Amino acid sequence: MASPSVDADGDRSTDSAPIPAATTAPPSPTTVVVLGGLAALGPLTLDLYMPALPALTSDLHSTVPAAQLTITASMIGLSLGQLLFGPLSDRLGRLRPLTVGLVVYTLATVVCALAPSMPVLIGARLVQGVAGSAGLVISRAIARDRYEGVAMIRFLASLGMISGLAPIFAPVVGGQILRLTPWRGTFAVLSVVGAALTLGALFVLRETLPPERRHAGGLAVTFRAIGGLLKDRPFLGYVLTSTFAFGALFAYIGGSSVVLQGVYHVSPQAYSLIFATNSVGVVAFTQLNGRVLAGRFSQPVLMQAGLAAAGLAGVALIVFTTVWDVGLAGVWPALFLLMAGQGLILPNSAAGALTMAPHAAGSASALLGTSTFLCGAVVAPLSSIGGEPSAVALGTLVLGCAVLAGGAYLLLCRPWARPEPVADSPAVA
């Protein structure tokens, strides 16, 4: 792989010319399905059982706040577990930590299905989240091992399409499962998913990090590698850009329901239609980015277009709720624009960060994943701060996150500097 160029200040800079078209053969459909399933495991773990929360609260003779801790525990596990499995995969290879994580995930999910009390369920959800994070972090690391340049962006776009559809359909599927089984059935389904992905990791995937490219040493070496990544200004820029972009996304996820139904009085069915339409926007633009735009435009152009779209969406939300009260006719397109911008920002920022860490893709992927989940956990509740739904608060959060993302990208990645082009051949044959 060609090294990034170094400017006068000693910082690596990003590509300002179009990335060469991919020359690598696309991955097999089964590989995409398995890796996409791994990337979707986090959203499925969080969302599939959401419709079952009232039923499990009643069945376990518990309270709503205690039931909500099952969500918090899982999100904490998914966040912090990536810091464990990412560096481990740099030391031991990708498949061993992935397989162990999936086996533990499946067993923890079985415990969730059999949990006799809420404390047991909360503890099992924490373990389930930690183990499930292996799929999130290692799927991105495998993408970095196999591809560079446009090929990596396209591969990440394929994973993004599958993982992007998961939170759309998971609550719907979970609701249908409840028509057939008690709440424990949702965890039974997740355990089957975990077992299927374990088999996929064993029989479909192959090792992409050969022994000569693995890190030796213990925790001290791991922490030094993570510290070195955090000192790399362009890498940190891509991570913060992705993190704050996810913040805008989580603001939408956390606040759109209460705003659209509480302020604009749309029905649950109408809200589902709006949410589905906007979700199609992010999936469509992710695919457009990977399949068409990445080969024709430079990464900085696509990043800046996505950031501009997110910022414009925030401005529109504020203007349409404080200056020109045009109601849902203005808010809905603004939210769609936000989601379309995510389809350009997220795969390109992930590819940019992973490109900066060819020898520590697991640790880089871990930092990407952990920061975004933690940001989401902080931002999501802020959309209903004060106890009342507020379209202005939602717009302010979206705009604030977009400004922070754009600032991180411009100040730290410095897209105007000229580097060597990123190679597009596979890192692993």
C-alpha positions in Angstrom: 0.0 0.0 0.0 1.3 3.4 -0.8 1.8 5.6 2.2 -0.1 8.8 2.6 1.9 11.9 1.8 3.2 14.1 4.6 2.8 17.9 4.4 5.0 20.6 5.8 3.4 20.3 9.3 4.1 16.6 9.4 0.4 15.6 9.0 -0.8 13.1 6.5 -3.4 14.5 4.1 -6.3 13.1 2.3 -6.9 12.5 -1.4 -8.1 15.4 -3.5 -8.2 13.5 -6.8 -10.7 10.8 -7.7 -9.8 7.4 -6.3 -9.0 4.9 -9.1 -11.8 2.6 -10.1 -11.8 -0.8 -8.2 -9.8 -3.5 -9.8 -10.6 -6.3 -7.3 -13.1 -9.0 -7.8 -16.2 -8.5 -5.7 -16.7 -10.7 -2.7 -19.0 -13.7 -3.0 -22.6 -13.2 -2.1 -22.3 -15.6 0.9 -19.4 -13.6 2.2 -21.3 -10.4 1.9 -24.3 -12.0 3.7 -22.2 -13.3 6.6 -20.3 -10.0 7.0 -23.5 -8.0 6.6 -25.1 -10.2 9.3 -22.2 -9.6 11.6 -22.5 -5.8 11.0 -26.3 -6.0 11.6 -26.0 -8.0 14.8 -25.7 -4.9 17.0 -28.9 -3.3 15.6 -30.8 -6.6 15.8 -29.7 -7.1 19.4 -30.9 -3.6 20.3 -34.2 -3.5 18.3 -35.6 -6.9 17.8 -37.0 -7.3 21.3 -38.2 -3.7 21.6 -41.9 -4.6 21.1 -41.5 -7.1 24.0 -40.5 -4.6 26.6 -43.9 -4.3 28.2 -44.5 -8.0 28.2 -41.2 -8.9 29.8 -41.6 -6.2 32.4 -44.9 -7.7 33.5 -43.7 -11.3 33.3 -40.6 -10.6 35.4 -42.6 -8.5 37.9 -40.3 -5.6 37.4 -40.5 -1.9 36.5 -40.2 0.1 33.3 -36.9 1.8 34.4 -35.4 -1.6 35.1 -36.5 -2.9 31.8 -34.9 0.1 30.1 -31.7 -0.9 31.7 -31.6 -4.0 29.5 -31.2 -1.5 26.6 -28.5 0.5 28.4 -26.6 -2.6 29.3 -26.6 -3.9 25.8 -25.5 -0.5 24.3 -22.7 -0.3 26.9 -21.6 -3.8 26.0 -21.7 -3.1 22.3 -19.6 0.1 22.8 -16.9 -1.1 25.1 -16.7 -4.6 23.8 -15.3 -3.3 20.5 -12.2 -2.0 22.4 -11.6 -5.6 23.5 -12.3 -7.5 20.2 -10.7 -5.0 17.9 -7.2 -5.1 19.4 -7.5 -8.8 20.0 -8.1 -9.4 16.3 -5.0 -7.4 15.5 -3.0 -9.8 17.7 -4.7 -13.2 17.1 -6.2 -12.8 13.6 -9.8 -12.1 12.8 -11.5 -15.5 13.0 -10.5 -16.8 16.4 -11.8 -13.7 18.4 -14.8 -13.5 16.1 -15.8 -17.2 16.6 -15.3 -16.9 20.4 -17.4 -13.8 20.5 -20.2 -15.4 18.5 -20.3 -18.5 20.7 -20.4 -16.4 23.8 -23.1 -14.2 22.2 -25.3 -17.2 21.4 -24.9 -18.6 24.9 -25.7 -15.3 26.5 -28.8 -14.9 24.3 -30.0 -18.3 25.5 -29.6 -17.1 29.1 -31.7 -14.0 28.1 -34.4 -16.3 26.8 -34.4 -18.3 30.1 -33.8 -15.4 32.5 -35.9 -15.9 35.7 -35.5 -12.3 36.9 -34.7 -8.8 35.6 -31.2 -8.7 37.2 -30.3 -11.9 35.4 -31.6 -10.5 32.1 -29.7 -7.2 32.5 -26.5 -9.1 33.2 -27.0 -11.4 30.3 -27.7 -8.4 28.0 -24.4 -6.8 29.0 -22.5 -10.0 28.2 -24.6 -10.3 25.0 -23.6 -6.8 23.9 -19.9 -7.3 24.7 -19.8 -10.5 22.7 -21.9 -9.2 19.9 -19.6 -6.3 19.4 -17.1 -8.8 17.9 -19.2 -8.9 14.7 -19.4 -5.1 14.4 -15.7 -4.4 14.8 -14.2 -7.4 13.0 -16.4 -7.1 9.9 -15.0 -3.6 9.3 -11.4 -4.9 10.0 -11.9 -7.7 7.5 -13.0 -5.1 4.9 -9.8 -3.2 5.6 -7.7 -6.3 5.3 -9.2 -7.2 1.9 -9.7 -3.9 0.1 -8.4 -0.4 -0.4 -9.7 2.7 -2.1 -13.0 2.5 -4.0 -13.1 -1.3 -3.5 -13.2 -0.8 0.3 -15.9 1.9 0.0 -18.0 -0.4 -2.1 -17.6 -3.2 0.3 -18.5 -1.0 3.3 -21.5 0.2 1.3 -22.7 -3.4 0.9 -22.3 -4.0 4.6 -24.0 -0.7 5.3 -27.0 -1.6 3.2 -27.6 -4.8 5.3 -26.9 -3.2 8.6 -29.0 -0.2 7.7 -32.0 -2.3 6.9 -31.7 -4.1 10.3 -33.1 -1.4 12.6 -35.9 -0.7 10.1 -37.3 -4.2 10.0 -36.2 -5.5 13.4 -39.0 -4.0 15.5 -41.5 -5.1 12.8 -40.2 -8.6 12.8 -40.1 -8.6 16.6 -43.7 -7.6 16.7 -44.6 -10.5 14.4 -42.6 -12.9 16.6 -44.7 -11.9 19.6 -47.8 -12.9 17.7 -46.5 -16.5 17.8 -44.5 -16.7 21.0 -44.0 -15.0 24.4 -41.3 -12.4 24.8 -38.7 -15.1 25.3 -39.2 -16.1 21.7 -37.4 -13.0 20.5 -34.3 -14.0 22.3 -34.7 -17.6 20.9 -34.6 -16.1 17.4 -31.5 -14.0 18.3 -29.8 -17.2 19.6 -30.6 -18.9 16.2 -29.1 -15.9 14.4 -26.0 -16.1 16.6 -25.6 -19.8 15.9 -26.1 -19.3 12.2 -23.4 -16.5 12.1 -21.1 -18.8 14.1 -21.4 -21.4 11.4 -20.9 -18.7 8.7 -17.7 -17.5 10.4 -16.4 -21.1 10.6 -17.3 -22.3 7.1 -17.7 -19.2 4.9 -15.1 -16.7 6.1 -11.4 -17.1 5.8 -8.6 -15.5 7.7 -7.6 -12.2 6.3 -4.8 -11.3 8.7 -1.8 -13.6 8.2 0.6 -14.2 11.1 3.3 -12.0 9.8 1.0 -9.0 9.9 -0.3 -9.5 13.5 0.8 -7.5 16.5 2.9 -9.2 19.2 2.9 -8.2 22.9 0.4 -7.7 25.6 -1.9 -5.0 26.8 0.9 -2.4 26.8 1.5 -2.8 23.1 -2.3 -2.7 22.5 -2.7 0.6 24.4 0.3 2.0 22.6 -1.3 1.2 19.3 -4.5 2.9 20.3 -2.7 5.9 21.6 -0.7 6.2 18.4 -3.9 6.2 16.4 -5.5 8.9 18.6 -2.4 11.0 18.0 -2.7 10.7 14.3 -4.5 13.9 13.3 -6.2 12.7 10.0 -7.3 9.5 11.6 -8.8 11.3 14.6 -10.5 13.7 12.2 -12.2 10.8 10.4 -13.3 9.2 13.7 -14.7 12.5 15.1 -16.4 13.2 11.7 -18.1 9.7 11.8 -18.9 10.1 15.5 -20.7 13.5 15.2 -22.4 12.3 12.1 -23.8 9.4 14.0 -24.8 11.9 16.7 -27.1 13.6 14.2 -28.4 10.2 13.2 -29.1 9.2 16.8 -30.8 12.6 17.5 -33.1 11.7 14.6 -33.7 8.2 15.9 -34.3 9.4 19.5 -36.4 12.4 18.7 -38.3 11.8 15.5 -41.0 9.6 17.1 -42.0 12.1 19.9 -41.7 15.1 17.6 -43.6 13.8 14.7 -46.3 12.2 16.8 -46.3 14.7 19.7 -45.9 17.9 17.7 -47.3 17.1 14.3 -49.8 14.5 15.5 -49.1 11.9 12.9 -50.5 8.5 13.5 -48.2 5.6 14.4 -48.8 4.2 10.9 -47.9 7.5 9.3 -44.8 7.7 11.5 -43.8 4.2 10.3 -44.1 5.3 6.7 -42.0 8.5 7.3 -39.3 6.5 9.2 -39.2 3.8 6.5 -39.0 6.4 3.7 -36.1 8.2 5.4 -34.4 4.9 6.1 -34.7 4.0 2.4 -32.9 7.3 1.8 -29.8 6.4 3.8 -29.6 2.9 2.3 -30.1 4.3 -1.3 -27.4 6.9 -0.9 -25.1 4.5 0.7 -25.4 2.3 -2.4 -25.2 5.2 -4.8 -22.0 6.3 -3.0 -20.4 2.9 -3.3 -21.6 1.8 -6.7 -21.5 5.0 -8.7 -20.2 8.1 -7.0 -17.0 6.7 -5.4 -15.5 5.9 -8.8 -16.3 9.3 -10.3 -15.7 11.8 -7.5 -12.9 12.2 -4.9 -13.5 11.2 -1.3 -13.3 14.8 -0.1 -16.0 15.9 -2.5 -18.3 13.1 -1.4 -17.6 13.8 2.3 -18.2 17.5 1.9 -21.4 16.9 0.0 -22.7 14.7 2.8 -21.7 17.1 5.5 -23.3 20.0 3.6 -26.5 18.0 3.3 -26.6 17.2 7.0 -25.9 20.9 7.9 -28.6 22.1 5.5 -31.0 19.6 7.0 -30.4 21.1 10.5 -30.8 24.6 9.2 -34.0 23.7 7.4 -35.4 22.0 10.6 -34.8 25.2 12.6 -36.1 27.6 9.9 -39.2 25.5 9.2 -40.1 25.3 12.9 -39.2 28.8 14.1 -39.4 31.2 11.1 -41.7 29.6 8.5 -44.0 27.2 10.2 -44.8 25.0 7.2 -45.4 21.9 9.3 -44.7 18.4 8.2 -44.3 19.5 4.6 -41.0 21.1 5.6 -39.8 18.8 8.3 -40.2 15.5 6.4 -37.9 16.5 3.4 -35.4 18.0 5.9 -35.2 14.7 7.7 -34.8 12.8 4.4 -32.0 15.1 3.4 -30.3 14.4 6.7 -30.5 10.6 6.1 -29.3 10.9 2.5 -26.2 12.9 3.8 -25.4 10.0 6.2 -25.2 7.7 3.2 -22.3 9.8 1.9 -20.6 10.6 5.2 -20.5 7.2 7.0 -18.9 4.9 4.5 -16.4 7.5 3.3 -15.4 8.5 6.9 -15.1 4.8 7.9 -13.0 4.0 4.8 -10.8 7.1 5.5 -10.1 6.1 9.1 -9.4 2.5 8.2 -7.0 3.6 5.4 -5.0 5.5 7.9 -4.4 2.4 10.0 -3.4 -0.5 7.7 -1.4 -2.3 10.4 -4.0 -1.8 13.2 -7.4 -2.2 11.4 -9.0 -3.9 14.4 -8.0 -1.2 16.9 -9.1 1.5 14.4 -12.4 -0.2 13.8 -12.9 -0.4 17.6 -12.3 3.3 18.1 -14.7 4.0 15.3 -17.4 1.8 16.7 -17.0 2.7 20.4 -17.0 6.5 19.8 -20.2 6.4 17.7 -22.1 4.3 20.2 -21.1 6.4 23.1 -22.0 9.6 21.2 -25.4 8.1 20.4 -26.0 7.2 24.0 -25.4 10.8 25.0 -27.3 12.5 22.1 -30.4 10.4 21.8 -32.0 11.5 25.1 -31.3 15.2 24.5 -33.9 15.4 21.7 -36.6 15.4 24.3 -34.8 17.4 27.0 -37.1 19.3 29.2 -39.7 16.5 29.1 -41.6 18.0 26.1 -41.2 17.0 22.4 -39.6 19.9 20.5 -38.9 20.1 16.8 -36.6 23.0 17.5 -34.5 20.9 19.9 -34.3 18.2 17.3 -33.2 20.7 14.7 -30.6 22.3 17.0 -29.1 18.9 17.8 -28.9 17.9 14.2 -27.3 21.2 13.2 -24.9 21.1 16.1 -23.7 17.6 15.3 -23.4 18.5 11.6 -21.3 21.5 12.4 -19.0 19.5 14.8 -18.6 16.8 12.1 -17.8 19.3 9.4 -15.4 21.2 11.7 -13.6 18.0 12.7 -13.2 17.0 9.0 -12.0 20.3 7.8 -9.6 21.1 10.7 -8.1 17.6 11.2 -8.3 15.9 7.9 -7.6 19.0 5.8 -9.0 17.7 2.5 -7.4 20.5 0.5 -3.9 19.1 1.0 -2.7 16.8 -1.8 -1.6 13.2 -0.9 -0.6 10.2 -2.9 -3.6 8.4 -4.4 -4.9 5.5 -2.4 -4.3 2.2 -4.1 -7.2 0.0 -5.0 -5.8 -3.4 -5.0 -6.8 -5.9 -2.3 -4.6 -6.1 0.8 -5.1 -9.8 1.0 -5.2 -12.0 -2.1 
